[in-house]
Amino acid sequence: MWGRERRNERLVAKYARKRAKYSARRRTPLDQLDPLVRELVRIGADGFQFSLRAKEIGKLLDHRGGIAEMRAAHEQVSNWHPDQARALERAWGGIGDWLS
């Protein structure tokens, strides 16, 4: 049993490293991001769970370009903070056509 658990842990760690490298390659440098997306990246470092500003930014993005604009911003934020992608989706739930 221990051997299987250890093997599974190694596989999970290997996958996490691959995912981190993939996300890092897809990141747009902060200075090249739209100011609203840059702010979301900064908020994401602490988490989106209680961020009213993240919800406000979602509304601004929706007003500016609809769901396409929100998806593009979400993709960039998830490249910077993959562990916070779902939290941002929940924060944006109910904005425009965004579903949580």
C-alpha positions as CSV (number, residue, x, y, z in Angstrom):
1,M,0.0,0.0,0.0
2,W,2.8,2.5,0.9
3,G,4.4,1.9,-2.5
4,R,1.2,2.8,-4.4
5,E,0.6,5.9,-2.3
6,R,4.2,7.1,-2.8
7,R,3.9,6.4,-6.6
8,N,0.6,8.4,-6.7
9,E,2.2,11.3,-4.8
10,R,5.1,11.4,-7.3
11,L,2.6,11.4,-10.2
12,V,0.6,14.2,-8.7
13,A,3.8,16.2,-8.0
14,K,5.0,15.6,-11.6
15,Y,1.7,16.7,-13.0
16,A,1.8,19.9,-10.8
17,R,5.2,20.7,-12.1
18,K,4.2,20.3,-15.7
19,R,1.1,22.4,-15.2
20,A,3.1,25.2,-13.5
21,K,5.6,25.2,-16.4
22,Y,2.7,25.3,-18.9
23,S,1.1,28.2,-17.1
24,A,4.3,30.1,-16.8
25,R,4.9,29.9,-20.6
26,R,1.4,31.2,-21.3
27,R,1.6,34.1,-18.9
28,T,1.6,37.6,-20.4
29,P,4.0,39.8,-18.5
30,L,2.3,42.1,-16.0
31,D,3.3,45.3,-17.7
32,Q,1.6,44.1,-20.9
33,L,-1.7,43.2,-19.3
34,D,-4.8,45.3,-19.4
35,P,-4.9,47.4,-16.2
36,L,-8.1,45.6,-15.0
37,V,-6.6,42.2,-15.6
38,R,-3.3,43.3,-13.9
39,E,-5.4,44.2,-10.8
40,L,-7.1,40.8,-10.9
41,V,-3.7,39.1,-10.9
42,R,-2.7,41.2,-7.9
43,I,-6.0,40.3,-6.1
44,G,-5.5,36.7,-7.0
45,A,-2.3,36.5,-5.0
46,D,-4.5,36.8,-1.8
47,G,-7.5,35.1,-3.2
48,F,-10.9,36.1,-4.6
49,Q,-13.1,34.7,-2.0
50,F,-14.1,37.9,-0.3
51,S,-13.0,40.4,-3.0
52,L,-15.7,42.9,-3.9
53,R,-13.3,44.6,-6.3
54,A,-12.9,41.3,-8.3
55,K,-16.7,41.3,-8.8
56,E,-16.6,45.0,-9.8
57,I,-13.9,44.3,-12.3
58,G,-16.0,41.4,-13.7
59,K,-18.9,43.8,-14.2
60,L,-16.6,46.3,-16.0
61,L,-15.2,43.6,-18.2
62,D,-18.7,42.4,-19.0
63,H,-19.8,45.9,-19.9
64,R,-16.8,46.5,-22.1
65,G,-16.7,43.2,-24.0
66,G,-19.2,40.7,-22.6
67,I,-18.4,37.1,-21.9
68,A,-15.4,37.1,-24.4
69,E,-13.7,39.8,-22.4
70,M,-14.3,38.0,-19.2
71,R,-13.0,34.7,-20.5
72,A,-9.9,36.3,-21.8
73,A,-9.2,37.9,-18.4
74,H,-10.0,34.6,-16.6
75,E,-7.5,32.8,-18.8
76,Q,-4.7,35.3,-18.0
77,V,-5.5,35.2,-14.3
78,S,-5.5,31.4,-14.3
79,N,-2.1,31.4,-15.9
80,W,-0.8,33.5,-13.0
81,H,-2.8,31.8,-10.2
82,P,-4.1,28.4,-11.4
83,D,-5.3,27.5,-7.9
84,Q,-7.5,30.6,-7.8
85,A,-9.3,30.1,-11.1
86,R,-12.4,28.5,-9.6
87,A,-12.6,31.2,-6.9
88,L,-12.7,33.9,-9.6
89,E,-15.4,32.0,-11.4
90,R,-17.5,31.9,-8.2
91,A,-16.8,35.6,-7.6
92,W,-18.1,36.4,-11.1
93,G,-21.2,34.2,-10.8
94,G,-24.3,35.9,-12.1
95,I,-22.4,38.7,-14.0
96,G,-23.7,38.9,-17.5
97,D,-23.6,35.5,-19.1
98,W,-21.0,34.1,-16.7
99,L,-22.1,31.0,-14.9
100,S,-20.5,29.9,-11.6
